[in-house]
Every structure is written in structure tokens, then in C-alpha cells.
Amino acid sequence: MWGDALSLLEQAERLHRQFFRSGPAACWEPPVDVVETADAVFVQVALPGVPASDVVVRFDPTGITVSGVRRFPAPASARLHRVEIPYGRFERRIGLPLHALEPRSPEMADGCLLLTLTKVKER
């Protein structure tokens, strides 16, 4: 139950950030899963409808930033009846200690960006 409560709080914080940003830098945040095993950390970013060419992945010592654009698929003259999927610029920051992780090449599969970060073995 505690895990569910924390998940709901995190979701509420993400929605709050999404809706209360203003100005030209306003963007939406895609949902992310981070899973750790004994040998690696796996990050999955849900980006259905976003081509790999429109995604930028940046690594720095404190984490990963995934950004890009999901383009609106309808022409400007189309009459909209419902728009629930977020479009436009997106950005998501994932804090991870990259000094202890070695990133592999990002992959896109089934509408998700897959990042694999191998744990650096201590010598």
C-alpha cells in the first residue's frame, strides 16, 4: 500500500509540473520505468508515436535527459473532437549516478525508448 501511495504522489507531482509550466519552454513529461538488477539499470521511456530521429538522449554525471518532439498527426484544417495524447515538445530528467554506470546505445522498440546502463565493477 505504501508503494501505491508513493506512486500516486509521484504521478501527482509530474502532472503538477506538466500543467503549471508556462512560456515557450513548456513541455510534457513521458512516463518512465527504472529497473535495477545485479548487473545493470534498465530505463524504459514510453514514447509511442515518436520516431527515433525526434528523440535526443543526453548523459551527464548526475543522470539522463530525454527530450524531443511528438508531432501532431492531423493537418491544421482538421476538426478536433478529442485530444488526450500529449503532443509537442517533451523532456524527462532521470537522476542516476552515472559515475557507476556505463550507458549502452539507446534503442527504440514498440513505442518505448530503452536505455541499458551496465554497472561498473569496482576494481
N, C-alpha and C positions, 0 to 999 in steps of 0.2 A: 504494500500500500504506500509506503514511504517513497519508493521508486516512482510510482504513478504520480504522486503529488509533485515530486521534483520535476518530472517530465512536463506536467501541466504548467508549472511555474516557468520553466524554460520556454515553452511554447508561447505563453502569455507575454514574456519579455520580448521574444522575437517579433510577435505581432505588434507590440507597442513600438518597437524600433522601426518596423516597417511602415506603420501608419503615421507616425509623428515626425518623420523626416520631411524636410521641405527644401525647396530650391532645386537648382539644376543637378545636384548630386543625388537626388532621391532615387532609390532603387529598392528592389525586393531581395529577400534572402532565401535561397533554396534550402530545403531540409537536408540534414547531414546525419549519417551514422558513422560512429567511430568504434571499431572493434579491435581489441588487443589480444594477441596470442603470445606465447613464449618467445617467438622469433620475429614478430612483425606487428605493425599497426596498419589496419586497413581503414581507409576513409572512402565512403560512398556518398556522392553528392547527387541528389535527384534533379536531373535537368532534361526531362522529356521535351522533345521538340527543338532542342538546341543543338545545332551541328557542332562538331568538334572544332571547326575553324572559327567559331564565335566564342570559344572558351579560352581564357588565359589563366594559367596556374603559376603563381609566384611563391617561391620558398624563401624564407629568411630565418635567422636563428631562433626566433620565437614562435614560428608557425607557418601556416599556409594561407594564402589568399586566392580564392577562386572568383573570377569575375567574367563578365561578358554580357551578351545581349540575347534575349529571346524575342525574335521579330514577330509582329502581329501578322497572322496569315491571311487576313482579309483585305481587299482593296479599300481605300479611303471612302469610296462611294457606297460601300456595303451598309445595310441597315442592321444594327446590332440588336439582338434580342436578349442576350445574356453573355456576360464576360466574367468568368470566375477564375480563369487561369491568369497568373501574373505575366505580364509582358514588359518589354523594355530592358533597361539595364539591371543587372543583378550583381551582388557581391556578397561573399561569405568569408569570414575570417575564422580559421580553426587554429586555436592556440595549442602548439605541441613543442616539446623540447627537441628541436631538430639537431642539436649537437649530439644526441644519442641515437639518431635515426638517419638512415640513408635512403633517400627517395629513389624509386624506380620511375620509368617513363609512365606518365598518365595514360589511361585507356578510357575509351567511351564504349559502353556496352548496354544495350537495352534501355537507353534513355538515362543512363547514370554515368557520371564520371567516377572512375575507380582509381584510387591512389593507394599504392603499396609502399610502405616505409619499413625497410628492414632494420632491425635493431643492431646497433654497432656493438660487437663483442668487446668487452674490456680485456686488455692485454696485460 
